[in-house]
Amino acid sequence: MESLMQRIMKKYPRTVIYDKLHRGFVYTCIGLTLYGTVILGEHFYRYFRYVRPQIEASKAAAERELLLEGSAEKII
């Protein structure tokens, strides 16, 4: 009859160790992908919510200013 220590200290086959390492690597990749998706989504949200409207407002203000001066050109 084996003692408790001998059962705990049994050597794992290499495939079990490789499987655990592979599973950990896959979970790390999944986590990084989810984290990156959240960060990218946050950047898109910030751009479309704050930055883009400011750019459009400054273009519109510059266009109004040119129209008041008498220029007929449109700002691109």
Secondary structure, DSSP 8 states (H G I E B T S, - for coil): ---HHHHHT----HHHHHHHHHHHHHHHHHHHHHHHHHHHHHHHHHIIIIIHHHHHHHHHHHHHHHHHHT------
